Amino acid sequence: MNFYYSGAFTLRARSLSFSMATEKTLTDYESQRLENIRRNGEMIASLMLHSKASEVSDFFKRSSSKSTKYTHKIKKQKNSPPRSPLVIRRSLRTRGLPPNHSGYPSTPTDSSPIPPSPKPEFSPARKREQIHINDAFLGEIAASDRPLIDVILAAAAAGADVDGGSRSNLLGDYKFDPRSSMVLKPENVGKVLPERILSVQFLPSANRTVVVVGNKLGNVGFWNLDFGIGDGNEDESGIYVYAPHSAPVSGISVHPSSVSKIFTGSYDGLVRKMDVEKETFNVTYSSENSIFSICQWPCDIESLYIGEGAGDLKHWDERAGKASSKWGLHEDRINTVDFSPENCYLMATSSTDGTACIWDLRRMKNHQPEQLNVVRHKRAVHSAYFSPTGNYLATTSIDDTVGIISLSDLNDISMVHHYNQTGRWLSSFRAIWGWDDSFLFLGNMRRAVDVISITSKTKTSLASPEMTSIPCRFASHPCQIGTLAGAAAGGKVFCSLISATEACM
């Protein structure tokens, strides 16, 4: 208190003395200013504002320090777990970096492999050992897959009467034009699997119509389109789903002479054999690399050709239980492996490196394989398939072309333009042959099936109100003319059949 009184008194004395000394020299304005300063000083001293401001400041400082200590004490008692740091995601484009082509997309494509999707260790599909069919079956508890097993066993028993599943003499003199003869009925549209389908095949049986499909979750689905027709079973849908793999199913192979043994390859590095007679899923082959394609050798049901890793092909001998040969055929993944139906020593491979190659197994050395012919595309080649007679080879590439190569003259190559940009959410298009060398079938982005004529190189689109999604992967029934299956990204399967009028002709 005395400090502020003293200061105020000193200020007043100085101002008075200054005003007396300079009274004659100051202007009226300056005199008035000094008088205002004097009065303000006296007022501040009488109100003791400086003292009260100091007291208030000290009070708030003490209360702030107490609350801080209390807060720290509470935090210590809670012992809350440390928060994870905030991660700000930025794209490569915003960081000025080039695109990373080696990264894994969220869905499977033919351009880059996908690692196995994480699943619990107790999942049977994760175990590299034999799985019983019942453990892999995803049906309801009260449901049973016994009707499917009986159908496959019956087809296997009648398989000896089928001419090896060969299509070269299937038509005979019958002239079949799919552009005007095929229909899609509502009862032949079914959702077989969840998620996108990557592979589709028919069981090679003349008396049965059973479609086998594999999706990106590692599921394998069967659709018996003949369910309820004279079977006497309680099957309501004809659809059966199994989970033998933990990653996308890249290939399905069924040999006409052994219908009860169905091979499936997957990105999880496994090739499993569904042995319907023993009711098991066996591990036929195991690899640290992803498996992108499989195909059985037509001349031997115990020989399996497996495309894995970055362009490697292995010949697996089922009898010996080991790989008898290994070749590095391509610089990138092998998407398809196919054999000529008329010469089983001729093999065709397609690769993401932009090439499709024809090989002669009799001339292939272990370390220096030599191809008979190379078909080059500007971008990844999704497929390469021989025609039913073995006279042609059809390739499909993401460069928006479908290649048609005559094996009688390897320089005779025709490139038919076709829009193949399916994007990352759809499976890539793969042109397949029908029942002779006349037509190719592949998907259309407008929810249709495109039919390419080999002679005229023209395209015809087959649309239907029942086709509600884009069919990407196709299979033609090896023993039934006009039965074509197309699989879509949502797990649907569309099965087009020959019309009744055409069937009677």
Secondary structure, DSSP 8 states (H G I E B T S, - for coil): -HHHHHHHHHHHHHHHHHHHHTTTT--HHHHHHHHHHHHHHHHHHHHTHHHHHHHHHHHHHHHHHHHHHHHHHHHHHHT------------TTTTT----TTS--SS--SSS--------TT-GGGSSS-EEHHHHB-S-TT---HHHHHHHHHHHHTGGGS-TT--TTTSTT----HHHHEE--GGGEEE-SSS-EEEEEE---SS--EEEEEETTS-EEEEETTTTSS-----SS-EEEE---SS-EEEEEEETTEEEEEEEEETTSEEEEEETTTTEEEEEEE-SS-EEEEEE-TT-TTEEEEEETTTEEEEEETTTTEEEEEEE--SS-EEEEEE-SS-TTEEEEEETTSEEEEEEGGG--SS----SEEEE-SS-EEEEEE-TTSSEEEEEETTTEEEEEESSSTT-EEEEE------SSS-----EE-SSSSEEEEEETTTEEEEEETTT--EEEEE-TT--S-EEEEEE-SSSTT-EEEEETTSEEEEEEE-HHHHH-
